[in-house]
Amino acid sequence: MPNNEIAWSYIADQINRKKCTPVISNQLILGTLFPGQAVVREWAKSGGYPLADANLALVAQYLSVTYRDAYRAKTEYLEFLKQRYLAAVAQDPALDRSLLEQVRRERGLSLSQLVGERLGYPAAGDMENSLNLLAAFDMPIYLTTSPHLLLETALRNLNKHPRTEVYAWNPSLEEIIPADYHHNPDFQPTIDAPLVYHLQGLDEFPDSLVLSEEDHLDFIGNVIHDFREIGKMPNAVRNAISSTILILLGYNVQSWEMRVILQELIRDQPRRPRSVAIQLDPRDTPEILDSARFQEYVQMYLAQDKYRFDIYWGDALAFLKQLWSAWQGG
């Protein structure tokens, strides 16, 4: 599909001016960790989820209700991801077996600690990995709805020193999440010390995850107020959302993740320049019955004055490679 509306050289220039901010979805992170695997469907099947529509928010809602325990649903989801990843890397003949066995025996590791700190993902120098390529741009702020700290690993691969902060979307999280991850008003993000701001929790603290439909509704109820109140979010984050080009990476326009970001943070920001949303080719999505009409709908929807997004049709890695070429002057 054509991507003629993408102003590559303009976006590259805005990167140089520190006026470009990527917004990274959890779907993108899971896609790099589990390429070609439908991990949410697998989790739904393992939990006895009875419906055909197995999106993450619905499955988490179902299990939170059936367990009568939202915390259990979140911890089981994170444990499922850890076991799936261990099973996948066990098939790699180049992996040190003793390291793998050592990691298997370690208790209490978060997914980010297991994958990033212990097993070294993403691997340094692998520029076919979206996270490493994204980290290589000169960007002082990264926003994400993923609870996993793998972008931070990619930034450290390049000898950058990222600071991780997390939005406390529920007042109880102020005590659950350690002060090290709270907003530091004295911190000024730079290219070498960028801010990675997690909007929907950290996997080290399962309570902090925005996972179920109920979590998303609670998140909406608080973020509307907190985004507009000075001091609730870093000024650098508020300014990035309201006045820089946003690059939405890996978001499905039908997902809760995308709806929350669009409706409550991005819309009606008159100072923000026209931005870019990366969308998978609908011809590659079997549940879309009429790809041409769906493509037209998405383009019309995101082009509305309250959003002002151009669409890149393709995967995130292809987009980042083309942007990298433009940024390097190619």
Secondary structure, 3 states (H helix, E strand, C coil): CCCCCCCHHHHHHHHHCCCEEEEECHHHHHHHHCCCCCHHHHHHHHCCCCCCCCCHHHHHHHHHHHHCCHHHHHHHHHHHHHHHHHHHHCCCCCCCHHHHHHHHHCCCCCHHHHHHHHCCCCCCCCCCCHHHHHHHCCCCEEEECCCCCHHHHHHHHCCCCCEEEECCCCCCHHHHCCHHHCCCCCCCCCCCCCEEEECCCCCCCHHHCCCCHHHHHHHHHHHHHHHHCCCCCCHHHHHHHHHCEEEEECCCCCCHHHHHHHHHHHCCCCCCCCEEEEECCHHHCCCCCCHHHHHHHHHHHHCCCCCCEEEEECCHHHHHHHHHHHHCCC
